[in-house]
Amino acid sequence: MAGSSVTDGAAERLGYITRVQSFSACHRLHSIHLSDEENKRVYGKCNNPNGHGHNYKVEVTVRGKIDAHTGMVMNLTDLKARIEEVIMIPLDHKNLDKDVPYFAKVVSTTENVAVYIWDHMVKLLPPSLLYEIKIHETDKNIVIYRGE
């Protein structure tokens, strides 16, 4: 079989697990590296000084070997706990720019939110297990980050 190895007569299989979590947060797209005029031009209505909010939907996907004894790539209870720690506690119902120190100097675009989640999640998971962070900012705007 292509892409698999055989151990004790049984093929090792790779699996992907995705856990979906929603959170609500507000932010203002504003770069400290741009003038006020440039910020207004680049970010438009999203540069509103009072900010705006989103109901984000985040998909965290892990990829790994399906354990022959447990039948799992990862225990979903453990993944759920890591998501709580990385996403829900620091981001849910927060002003990203004011409540999350990371965004004090980093523009809180959805791309950068995905990087933030990746960087924190990868520290808490076994090596090479995190595969993808996908964030639905709206029904039409989706960002994918794979640590590249």
Kinemage of the C-alpha trace (Angstrom):
@kinemage 1
@onewidth
@group {chain A} dominant
@subgroup {mainchain}
@vectorlist {calphas} color= white
{ca met a 1} P 0.000 0.000 0.000
{ca ala a 2} L 1.419 3.396 -0.966
{ca gly a 3} L 2.400 5.667 1.903
{ca ser a 4} L 2.229 3.101 4.668
{ca ser a 5} L 4.647 0.820 6.445
{ca val a 6} L 3.997 -2.603 7.841
{ca thr a 7} L 4.662 -3.533 11.457
{ca asp a 8} L 3.787 -6.999 12.776
{ca gly a 9} L 1.761 -7.598 9.618
{ca ala a 10} L -0.542 -4.621 10.176
{ca ala a 11} L -0.294 -1.405 8.168
{ca glu a 12} L 0.348 1.791 10.134
{ca arg a 13} L -2.339 4.278 9.258
{ca leu a 14} L -2.305 8.055 9.445
{ca gly a 15} L -5.367 9.886 10.644
{ca tyr a 16} L -6.500 13.480 10.920
{ca ile a 17} L -8.635 14.752 13.790
{ca thr a 18} L -10.288 18.157 13.687
{ca arg a 19} L -11.871 19.819 16.678
{ca val a 20} L -14.075 22.866 16.036
{ca gln a 21} L -14.367 25.671 18.556
{ca ser a 22} L -16.070 29.061 18.366
{ca phe a 23} L -15.099 32.236 20.162
{ca ser a 24} L -16.157 35.869 20.056
{ca ala a 25} L -13.731 38.766 20.121
{ca cys a 26} L -13.351 42.324 18.947
{ca his a 27} L -10.390 44.092 17.412
{ca arg a 28} L -9.285 47.005 15.298
{ca leu a 29} L -7.106 46.528 12.250
{ca his a 30} L -4.414 49.118 12.798
{ca ser a 31} L -0.679 48.892 12.232
{ca ile a 32} L 1.739 50.901 14.364
{ca his a 33} L 4.014 50.884 11.309
{ca leu a 34} L 1.567 52.882 9.175
{ca ser a 35} L 0.282 56.420 9.419
{ca asp a 36} L -3.367 57.028 10.314
{ca glu a 37} L -4.079 57.809 6.661
{ca glu a 38} L -2.365 54.613 5.480
{ca asn a 39} L -4.257 52.559 8.069
{ca lys a 40} L -7.567 53.988 6.859
{ca arg a 41} L -6.625 53.267 3.244
{ca val a 42} L -5.385 49.706 3.897
{ca tyr a 43} L -7.980 48.525 6.433
{ca gly a 44} L -11.003 50.659 5.508
{ca lys a 45} L -13.974 50.278 7.853
{ca cys a 46} L -12.047 47.650 9.849
{ca asn a 47} L -9.819 50.519 11.070
{ca asn a 48} L -12.743 52.026 12.993
{ca pro a 49} L -11.218 53.507 16.188
{ca asn a 50} L -13.925 51.768 18.251
{ca gly a 51} L -13.167 48.377 16.682
{ca his a 52} L -15.555 45.694 15.524
{ca gly a 53} L -16.290 42.096 16.482
{ca his a 54} L -16.425 38.609 15.043
{ca asn a 55} L -17.789 35.237 15.982
{ca tyr a 56} L -14.767 33.209 14.918
{ca lys a 57} L -14.951 29.495 14.196
{ca val a 58} L -11.592 27.753 14.608
{ca glu a 59} L -10.758 24.274 13.353
{ca val a 60} L -7.685 22.703 14.964
{ca thr a 61} L -6.445 19.648 13.028
{ca val a 62} L -3.874 17.165 14.237
{ca arg a 63} L -2.273 14.496 12.073
{ca gly a 64} L -0.512 11.362 13.189
{ca lys a 65} L -0.347 7.602 13.365
{ca ile a 66} L -3.439 5.842 14.604
{ca asp a 67} L -2.267 4.048 17.728
{ca ala a 68} L -2.724 0.285 17.404
{ca his a 69} L -3.749 -0.044 21.058
{ca thr a 70} L -6.019 2.983 21.562
{ca gly a 71} L -7.258 3.424 17.998
{ca met a 72} L -6.629 7.166 18.296
{ca val a 73} L -4.316 9.745 16.804
{ca met a 74} L -4.854 11.768 19.989
{ca asn a 75} L -7.328 11.665 22.806
{ca leu a 76} L -9.996 14.270 21.963
{ca thr a 77} L -10.364 15.129 25.643
{ca asp a 78} L -6.716 16.213 25.668
{ca leu a 79} L -7.142 18.212 22.450
{ca lys a 80} L -10.219 19.924 23.874
{ca ala a 81} L -8.252 20.896 27.007
{ca arg a 82} L -5.420 22.394 24.922
{ca ile a 83} L -7.943 24.380 22.855
{ca glu a 84} L -9.495 25.721 26.052
{ca glu a 85} L -6.056 26.825 27.269
{ca val a 86} L -4.859 28.366 23.981
{ca ile a 87} L -8.046 29.789 22.479
{ca met a 88} L -10.928 30.104 24.894
{ca ile a 89} L -9.219 31.465 28.007
{ca pro a 90} L -7.029 34.124 26.346
{ca leu a 91} L -9.241 35.078 23.352
{ca asp a 92} L -12.953 34.506 24.002
{ca his a 93} L -14.925 37.690 24.727
{ca lys a 94} L -11.752 39.747 24.645
{ca asn a 95} L -10.529 42.815 22.850
{ca leu a 96} L -7.618 41.213 21.016
{ca asp a 97} L -5.640 44.445 20.774
{ca lys a 98} L -6.020 45.441 24.429
{ca asp a 99} L -6.380 42.131 26.291
{ca val a 100} L -3.870 39.918 24.471
{ca pro a 101} L -0.282 41.198 24.833
{ca tyr a 102} L 0.799 39.474 21.596
{ca phe a 103} L -1.343 41.894 19.580
{ca ala a 104} L 0.069 45.060 21.150
{ca lys a 105} L 2.626 45.202 18.316
{ca val a 106} L 1.138 42.680 15.859
{ca val a 107} L -1.896 43.622 13.734
{ca ser a 108} L -4.815 41.434 14.819
{ca thr a 109} L -5.683 40.183 11.326
{ca thr a 110} L -7.164 36.716 11.128
{ca glu a 111} L -3.887 35.539 9.583
{ca asn a 112} L -2.051 36.690 12.696
{ca val a 113} L -4.695 35.188 14.991
{ca ala a 114} L -4.042 31.856 13.230
{ca val a 115} L -0.287 32.262 13.778
{ca tyr a 116} L -0.886 33.115 17.451
{ca ile a 117} L -3.007 29.991 17.928
{ca trp a 118} L -0.480 27.809 16.068
{ca asp a 119} L 2.495 29.121 18.042
{ca his a 120} L 0.782 28.468 21.367
{ca met a 121} L -0.856 25.167 20.416
{ca val a 122} L 2.321 23.617 18.988
{ca lys a 123} L 4.043 24.092 22.368
{ca leu a 124} L 1.383 22.014 24.142
{ca leu a 125} L 1.012 19.115 21.696
{ca pro a 126} L 3.369 16.207 21.006
{ca pro a 127} L 6.000 17.060 18.356
{ca ser a 128} L 4.827 17.103 14.724
{ca leu a 129} L 1.189 16.416 15.665
{ca leu a 130} L -0.337 19.829 14.874
{ca tyr a 131} L -1.302 19.933 11.209
{ca glu a 132} L -3.516 22.961 10.576
{ca ile a 133} L -5.331 25.925 12.070
{ca lys a 134} L -8.327 27.062 10.039
{ca ile a 135} L -10.254 30.155 11.110
{ca his a 136} L -13.607 31.202 9.696
{ca glu a 137} L -13.708 34.942 10.371
{ca thr a 138} L -17.008 35.133 8.487
{ca asp a 139} L -18.880 32.704 6.267
{ca lys a 140} L -16.914 34.087 3.331
{ca asn a 141} L -13.482 34.807 4.879
{ca ile a 142} L -11.411 31.783 5.908
{ca val a 143} L -7.731 31.652 6.841
{ca ile a 144} L -5.583 28.502 6.934
{ca tyr a 145} L -2.182 28.300 8.608
{ca arg a 146} L 0.083 25.233 8.708
{ca gly a 147} L 3.144 26.604 10.454
{ca glu a 148} L 4.928 27.552 7.249
